[in-house]
Amino acid sequence: MTSVNIETVRGTIAEMLAARDQEADFADDESLFDSGRLDSIAAVNLLLALENDYGVDLSDPDFNVSQIDTLQEIVQLVSTHQS
């Protein structure tokens, strides 16, 4: 995969929100964790999905969990970690 499909990533996050009985619609720049819509367990699930679906290497010493708070940040993270 050479480019990230933002709607595919949005779908992954929307499924997580729906599983938590949260509204599945969200803005690209909306805070997902700081707002409380997703929690630490969802963060682990999201990180696993990013690793499995997009090959994001979570052992990167520059990785910071704050890079997954908004859809824009997640897409940027995935884009920079794809080969």
Long-range contacts (C-beta under 8 A, 24 or more apart in sequence): 1-54, 1-82, 2-82, 3-79, 4-54, 4-75, 4-78, 4-79, 4-82, 6-71, 6-75, 9-71, 9-74, 9-75, 9-78, 10-71, 12-46, 12-49, 12-53, 13-38, 13-46, 13-71, 13-74, 16-42, 16-45, 16-46, 26-71, 27-71, 28-70, 28-71, 28-72, 29-70, 29-71, 29-72, 30-70, 30-71, 31-69, 31-70, 32-68, 32-69, 32-70, 32-71, 33-68, 33-69, 34-69, 43-68, 46-74, 50-74, 50-77, 50-78, 54-78, 54-81, 54-82, 55-81, 55-82, 55-83, 56-81, 57-81
